């Protein structure tokens, strides 16, 4: 499988014009962009995914519905729709359109994952409200995800306290504020 190419960003989140393989970007600790999407159903429950135990970062931890890197040349909304189609699919002809996404905010974060993996990432966080979703009608990519479930905000907060979530406090806080206002 060919490795994903990623746009390198400067410290202000602007594309530098350099495009490198994902592994090189992480090894050199170069800035790049990630999307995070919380899928919320009509009951105000959030779709959570448990990362595969084979993942090199946060194996087995629970995470927000969909996350992923922007491929070179992509914008955040295009990457979000691509990641949803790659990681999560719903039976009965489910499709997502760019207009369905609600942009919440962007933030940046740096983290040393291992000796040769350094994350310097800009995150674009979106909420996608969708009706008629349940864990029973969602299929997920087994190489990426080992389980899924819908949780309400109280259950999400319990998971935060238990330390079983991928650390994305900025997103969880904004999601709680958003759902509280609904």
C-alpha positions as semicolon CSV with decimal commas, in nm:
position;residue;x (nm);y (nm);z (nm)
1;X;0,000;0,000;0,000
2;X;0,131;0,341;-0,097
3;X;0,200;0,574;0,193
4;X;-0,020;0,880;0,237
5;X;0,136;1,213;0,135
6;X;0,076;1,512;0,362
7;X;0,108;1,888;0,327
8;X;0,369;2,026;0,567
9;X;0,260;2,340;0,757
10;X;0,456;2,614;0,926
11;X;0,412;2,700;1,295
12;X;0,114;2,922;1,201
13;X;-0,072;2,644;1,019
14;X;0,008;2,773;0,668
15;X;0,112;2,526;0,396
16;X;0,483;2,549;0,321
17;X;0,452;2,390;-0,024
18;X;0,644;2,083;0,095
19;X;0,465;1,747;0,063
20;X;0,609;1,445;0,243
21;X;0,507;1,090;0,335
22;X;0,316;1,064;0,664
23;X;0,594;0,862;0,832
24;X;0,853;1,129;0,749
25;X;0,626;1,407;0,878
26;X;0,591;1,226;1,212
27;X;0,955;1,123;1,234
28;X;1,074;1,482;1,176
29;X;0,801;1,635;1,392
30;X;0,666;1,861;1,118
31;X;0,340;2,054;1,152
32;X;0,040;1,909;0,965
33;X;-0,342;1,910;0,986
34;X;-0,586;1,656;1,132
35;X;-0,965;1,643;1,130
36;X;-1,176;1,530;1,425
37;X;-1,549;1,465;1,372
38;X;-1,804;1,392;1,644
39;X;-2,108;1,219;1,494
40;X;-2,414;1,290;1,709
41;X;-2,754;1,121;1,669
42;X;-3,098;1,268;1,741
43;X;-3,077;1,146;2,104
44;X;-2,765;1,366;2,152
45;X;-2,550;1,054;2,179
46;X;-2,196;1,061;2,043
47;X;-2,060;0,781;1,827
48;X;-1,739;0,657;1,988
49;X;-1,488;0,420;1,831
50;X;-1,244;0,194;2,011
51;X;-0,912;0,206;1,830
52;X;-0,765;-0,119;1,707
53;X;-0,509;-0,279;1,937
54;X;-0,277;-0,282;1,632
55;X;-0,256;0,100;1,617
56;X;0,083;0,249;1,708
57;X;-0,076;0,541;1,894
58;X;-0,342;0,497;2,165
59;X;-0,417;0,129;2,089
60;X;-0,742;0,007;2,244
61;X;-0,848;0,353;2,363
62;X;-1,188;0,503;2,287
63;X;-1,195;0,802;2,055
64;X;-1,436;1,049;1,898
65;X;-1,628;0,915;1,597
66;X;-1,378;0,987;1,318
67;X;-1,026;1,129;1,304
68;X;-0,765;1,143;1,033
69;X;-0,490;1,322;0,848
70;X;-0,554;1,553;0,556
71;X;-0,398;1,410;0,243
72;X;-0,188;1,648;0,034
73;X;-0,407;1,902;-0,142
74;X;-0,718;1,828;0,063
75;X;-0,920;2,071;0,269
76;X;-1,062;1,972;0,608
77;X;-1,419;1,909;0,490
78;X;-1,306;1,685;0,205
79;X;-1,083;1,493;0,445
80;X;-1,370;1,457;0,693
81;X;-1,604;1,307;0,433
82;X;-1,323;1,076;0,310
83;X;-1,240;0,955;0,661
84;X;-1,606;0,884;0,736
85;X;-1,638;0,677;0,420
86;X;-1,312;0,491;0,504
87;X;-1,365;0,427;0,875
88;X;-1,741;0,412;0,921
89;X;-2,009;0,309;0,678
90;X;-2,377;0,273;0,739
91;X;-2,604;0,027;0,567
92;X;-2,913;0,151;0,383
93;X;-2,738;0,395;0,150
94;X;-2,599;0,641;0,402
95;X;-2,409;0,936;0,260
96;X;-2,260;1,249;0,410
97;X;-2,243;1,587;0,240
98;X;-2,010;1,877;0,317
99;X;-2,308;2,099;0,409
100;X;-2,394;1,859;0,696
101;X;-2,078;1,944;0,893
102;X;-2,067;2,214;1,160
103;X;-1,717;2,357;1,210
104;X;-1,651;2,414;1,581
105;X;-1,289;2,534;1,614
106;X;-0,923;2,467;1,539
107;X;-0,639;2,415;1,783
108;X;-0,281;2,295;1,775
109;X;-0,105;2,039;1,989
110;X;0,244;1,892;2,019
111;X;0,317;1,548;2,160
112;X;0,611;1,307;2,156
113;X;0,457;0,964;2,097
114;X;0,785;0,769;2,085
115;X;1,153;0,825;2,004
116;X;1,076;0,838;1,631
117;X;0,716;0,967;1,630
118;X;0,645;1,329;1,715
119;X;0,302;1,485;1,658
120;X;0,287;1,855;1,575
121;X;-0,068;1,888;1,457
122;X;-0,338;2,141;1,385
123;X;-0,680;1,996;1,458
124;X;-1,003;2,104;1,289
125;X;-1,301;1,988;1,497
126;X;-1,644;1,931;1,340
127;X;-1,979;1,803;1,462
128;X;-2,197;1,603;1,227
129;X;-2,559;1,557;1,341
130;X;-2,727;1,257;1,180
131;X;-3,068;1,099;1,241
132;X;-3,145;0,730;1,249
133;X;-2,802;0,607;1,354
134;X;-2,751;0,318;1,590
135;X;-2,456;0,090;1,655
136;X;-2,651;-0,188;1,480
137;X;-2,656;-0,019;1,138
138;X;-2,294;0,098;1,133
139;X;-2,004;-0,101;0,990
140;X;-1,649;0,001;1,064
141;X;-1,305;-0,067;0,924
142;X;-1,170;-0,356;1,134
143;X;-0,805;-0,258;1,074
144;X;-0,874;0,082;1,233
145;X;-1,157;0,020;1,480
146;X;-1,237;-0,278;1,703
147;X;-1,570;-0,162;1,851
148;X;-1,819;0,124;1,840
149;X;-2,090;0,252;2,069
150;X;-2,306;0,558;2,126
151;X;-2,268;0,738;2,458
152;X;-2,448;1,030;2,618
153;X;-2,255;1,320;2,770
154;X;-2,262;1,165;3,120
155;X;-2,111;0,844;2,988
156;X;-1,850;1,044;2,796
157;X;-1,754;1,223;3,117
158;X;-1,727;0,889;3,300
159;X;-1,498;0,761;3,026
160;X;-1,284;1,075;3,066
161;X;-1,256;1,015;3,441
162;X;-1,161;0,650;3,383
163;X;-0,880;0,753;3,145
164;X;-0,999;0,525;2,863
165;X;-1,023;0,802;2,601
166;X;-0,767;0,930;2,353
167;X;-0,661;1,265;2,507
168;X;-0,865;1,526;2,321
169;X;-0,987;1,739;2,610
170;X;-1,033;2,043;2,386
171;X;-1,283;1,851;2,172
172;X;-1,462;1,681;2,464
173;X;-1,507;2,018;2,639
174;X;-1,647;2,183;2,325
175;X;-1,872;1,883;2,257
176;X;-2,011;1,898;2,613
177;X;-2,080;2,272;2,576
178;X;-2,247;2,216;2,239
179;X;-2,472;1,934;2,363
180;X;-2,559;2,125;2,679
181;X;-2,689;2,414;2,464
182;X;-2,907;2,182;2,252
